[in-house]
Amino acid sequence: MHTVLLVLLILVSLALIAVVLLQSGKSAGLSGAISGGAEQLFGKTKARGIDLILHRTTIVLAVLFFILTLLVIKF
C-alpha cells in the first residue's frame, strides 16, 4: 500500500511540475513580481482556452498532491 501511494505521489508531483512550467507568465521582471499579485487578485482578466485548462489542472493536481502526501505519512 505504501509503495503504491508513493509511486502515485511521485507521478502527481511530476505532473504538477510540468503543468506549472507550461503556464504562461503574467508579468515579467521585478516590477511584475511586486505588482503582479494585486493585478492577479483584483484584475478583471479571466483565463481562457489553454490557460483555463492548465489553471484547473493545477488545482486538481495540487489537491491530489496534498491528499496523497497525507496518506503516505499515515501509512
C-alpha positions, -999 to +999 in steps of 0.1 A: +000+000+000+028+024+009+046+017-023+016+023-044+009+056-027+045+067-030+045+059-068+013+079-072+027+108-052+058+109-075+037+108-106+014+135-094+044+156-084+060+153-118+027+162-135+022+192-112+057+205-120+051+200-158+017+218-156+031+247-136+060+251-161+036+251-190+016+280-177+024+314-193+038+341-171+015+370-163+042+396-157+079+400-165+107+413-144+110+425-108+083+451-112+059+425-123+067+403-093+059+432-069+027+444-085+016+411-102-001+398-071-025+428-068-031+426-105-039+389-104-062+394-073-081+425-084-077+423-122-106+417-145-088+394-169-100+359-170-081+328-181-093+315-214-086+284-235-054+265-226-047+288-197-080+279-181-073+242-186-039+245-171-052+265-142-079+239-133-054+211-138-030+227-114-057+230-088-067+193-092-031+181-091-023+203-060-053+188-041-043+153-051-007+160-040-017+171-006-041+142-001-015+117-013+011+133+010-012+129+040-019+093+031+018+085+027+025+100+061-004+080+077+006+046+062 
